[in-house]
């Protein structure tokens, strides 16, 4: 009797358990789809605005540009004030990414492989800098970088962004490096590799995806930050984000131009994210899954 | 992993230490310096002790900003964490749609913060924006530049739009790391969907969720650019969060002493709360 029931259970229970799961799966589709729609609607509206002229934006309410125009984009791509903003942003973001990754690599290795005097305190201290509100540092940064004569240069912004990018880079890289077995290091040393040669030739290829993810994060956080970048620049290194805020207030309210500039700032991020798409999930978990 | 004790590892950390110390310690000392002094311009300073700290801690303005900040952070954590987990649970695990979902969801994270503010500004404007027009068309008197409640709703909606994806990506990373064998075992036991979530998925996601809460807490507590572009802290002071208030005092009124004291108190609050999260996380990792 018991035996019979359990046989029935074995046959029926999985079927019961699976059936609602399958039904839910079909409905489950809805949630991400609705969410992505929610994410896309404001972006659609931005693009919609960017192809309209000012009259249409202020005068009519249209879901699709009636007088389709590329004038806003033409203005941005031909006016040096605008396109220099993009060049400046990309310059300091690239500098910051290179500096952050280069400095974080050996440090992350030290944290993942060795114990040393004060290591845990040092690690937490690094993280506290990721927690420092940029608004706290805006004024002192302005004074510091003015004092050493770096105000309004790309390198100033690149160095300032190290404040929050390096701790993050160390944190993520440490996660990825801890996933590489220590035996690999030991074998390499026995084989007569020096530390720098081992690190570049053997270790870095092993955590290549981690380095890619970190570069992506440094790029991302440097690209989206405005407060420090705006504080540390005036003319020569002015980032696109600051050009946008100033132009918006200077020439009244040119929404079309603002929308086009905003739409163009999405492009670099979208490009970068496409390249790391397979590692995004693991990267956002700081390599600790 | 067993780590070898080796103090020479300090040499590997030196570049990081130099770069971060340059950016963190010198400015922080400047702030500390200002926080205990009074100035009447022309670089003349007087030592004031803890006067500014007492003033800030007693000022109603600071209390109000701190209250708004705590309210904002709690609301967005309460919305974004469950929502993010729910979306991650329903996302496809295999197939070409995975990459599409991930790329589209990550997109808001890569938009410069002031552009996020600008996008929502354009999107929610009562006469011009889609959202504003729609809500007014439905008969609601929606105007985020005039009504504090509308400003808050828009602000929260914007933050949910901007940052929920971070929680989704983290939770998703935790979910795909669960081996299939766990689900098979649950199926053999006839576990309900809720039991699978409660006893398999949630514990396995605990670690990434702690990171998500930590990151969302820190970032929402220092939020500045998006609300300053969207509402500028208004209407009135309705959406003046801590950072906005701080910048108003420091760069707007150039009250260096109170601004510096406020900076330090602000930083210490973030630090204390983050330290609690961080210790919890480390304790969790060591238990494994």
Interface residues (C-beta under 8 A of the other chain):
Chain A: X9 X13 X14 X16 X17 X18 X20 X21 X24 X28 X29 X30 X31 X32 X35 X36 X38 X39 X40 X41 X42 X43 X45 X46 X49 X57 X58 X61 X63 X99 X102 X103 X104 X106 X107 X109 X110 X111 X112 X113 X114 X115 X116 X117 X119 X122 X124 X126 X127 X128 X129 X130 X131 X132 X133 X134 X135 X136 X137 X138 X139 X140 X141 X143 X144 X159 X160 X162 X163 X166 X167 X170 X178 X182 X220 X223 X224 X225 X226 X227 X240 X241 X244 X245 X248 X255 X258 X259 X262 X265 X266 X268 X269 X270 X272 X273 X274 X277 X278 X280 X281 X282 X284 X285 X286 X288 X289
Chain B: X1 X2 X3 X4 X5 X6 X7 X8 X9 X10 X12 X13 X15 X16 X17 X19 X20 X22 X23 X24 X26 X27 X28 X30 X31 X86 X87 X89 X90 X91 X92 X99 X101 X102 X103 X104 X105 X106 X107 X108 X109 X110 X111 X112 X113 X114 X115 X118 X119 X120 X122 X123 X127 X128 X129 X130 X131 X133 X161 X164 X165 X166 X168 X169 X170 X172 X173 X174 X176 X177 X187 X188 X190 X191 X192 X193 X207 X208 X211 X218 X221 X222 X224 X225 X229 X242 X243 X244 X246 X247 X250 X251 X256 X259 X263 X264 X266 X267 X270 X271 X274 X275 X278
